Amino acid sequence: MTEQDKQPTAERDRAHLDLGDDRTPQQPPQENGAQVSTPGDTAAVPEATIPELVIISGMSGAGRSTAAKCLEDLGWFVVDNLPPALIPTMVELGARSQGNVARIAVVVDVRGRRFFDNLRESLADLDSRGVTRRIVFLESSDEALVRRFESVRRPHPLQGDGRIVDGIAAERELLRELRGDADLVIDTSSLNVHELRAKMDAQFAGEEEPELRATVMSFGFKYGLPVDADLVVDMRFLPNPHWVPELRPYTGLNEEVSAYVFNQPGAKEFLDRYTELLQLIAAGYRREGKRYVTIAVGCTGGKHRSVATSEKLAARLAAQGVETVVVHRDMGRE
């Protein structure tokens, strides 16, 4: 038994989120380093046959290969490590398949770094053709990435003669602009393979895309802000149930804790006003074509106020027709 086999199952899952060539989707023979069929000519693509496109990118070790495999299992045609300049050609090939390739997922990462500068030009080309495309960005903390690389004893692709953290820093800088343009950011720092697959399934498994999907995430400020949050709510303006001895052992899922929180002055009014604000924001997101939003609701420890508020807020959103998932990131950490 190797040292890696002795690791707990959850730890091995996290370590293998994105490290290991045998975990990438099987593709046609390689051309210029990319796993893609030989492109034909670049004739114009009829609009009615343009396939849907998802671009998967993010930090090395954050789970790109797992995300790609999940889409492959859902019936997407997946191309790994495709130079960005060839993305429009890939879309053209899919359009000529007479509907056999209706959804394409492309993994773009720093392994093709000499082509990475062409990504912006390729995205502009796709937009001019009316291609429906989304960018999924896999994020993770430095600590989690270092642990994953060390567990499989592989170097970071950008570290050169330096340390793993040097490679991570270089990659973050290289991907900064792409992360800002992403339609969906998934933080995999605390996720294992199965949890990441569940998140991808929730976003892509449906037959029809809902207008807007929301994740309401409770968290504790003392554990840090969620890196994938689009909106952040601070509930520390309310009294903390932690200082009520009979409520301290419970969480915001408990009815007595929730009642205590929302019986405080301003709590119900805040929930009403913030729900109204989210209606305006959601309408704007829809106009801009943004399909996913993560709302992070924080308190000191992520146990009482943020949990109770997340549950109430998620119920309000669901009642308005927004497909909503609730995640309690830090509940149980104390």
Protein Blocks (a to p, Z undefined) as FASTA:
>chain_A
ZZklmpcfklmmmmmmmgcjklpccddddeehiacdddddfddcdfkloccddddeddeh
ilmmmmmmmmmmnopacdehiafklmmmmmmmmmmnnopambccddddfklmmmmmmmmm
mmmmmmmnopacddddddddfklmmmmmmmnopacfklmmmcfklmmmmmmmmmmmmmmm
pmbdcdfklpcfklmmmmmmmmmmpmbdcfbdcddddddfknopafkbfbdcdfklpccf
klmmklmmpcfkbmklmmmmmmpghklmmmmmmmmmmmmmmmmmmmnopabdcdddddfk
ommmmmmmmmmmmmmmmmnopacddddfkgokZZ
